[in-house]
Amino acid sequence: MLKYKGHYSYYEKYGVIIISIIVNLYNSSSNDVISFNWMINDGDPAQSANEDLSVQFEQGVAGNYNVTLYVTNADGCIDSITKIAQVVSEVIVFAPNTFTPDDDERNPQWLLYIQGADIMQFNLKIYNRWGEIIWENNDPSIPWDGSYKGQICPQGVYSWTLETKDITTDRRYRFDGSINLLR
């Protein structure tokens, strides 16, 4: 007769965000378990005999990953449980707030860094203090050099907006912020 049940849990709030692709697996089986065998599809490690462990999934690959725990007690009874670790994509944006296009080769251009976005659905606009669009770009790899119509922009604060979509779900995002242009 089986008196215990293999069980485990993993911490998740809304799935595992791709930027943090390490999942901590915690055994919560009964106290009489003497051996553990984890099987993690597409995880690293793919197999482990540790009671608890941290698993890394491939960066940038969203999906549902089967995680199975096999446990054995002192009487030789074996039990298993399989759960799904859901790794979800999320659009991550890093936008520096200051740059110095002053020919000293330090921070000469402003470039927004983005992950998880559909680059075919990327629209970045930079505005002056009067709300006029002074730079628009549809390629996330092209930086702004601090100019407008070939002229150097004055030192000051500029605002930006980014509209894009999630690469896997087509969910629309809008981000905004400000840039300090220093000379």
Secondary structure, 3 states (H helix, E strand, C coil): CCCCCCCEEECCCCCEECCCCEEEEEECCCCCEEEEEEEECCEECCEECCCCEEEEECCCCCEEEEEEEEEEECCCCEEEEEEEEEEECCCEEECCCEECCCCCCCCCCECCEEECECHHHCEEEEECCCCCEEEEECCCCCCECCEECCEECCCEEEEEEEEEEECCCCCEEEEEEEEEECC
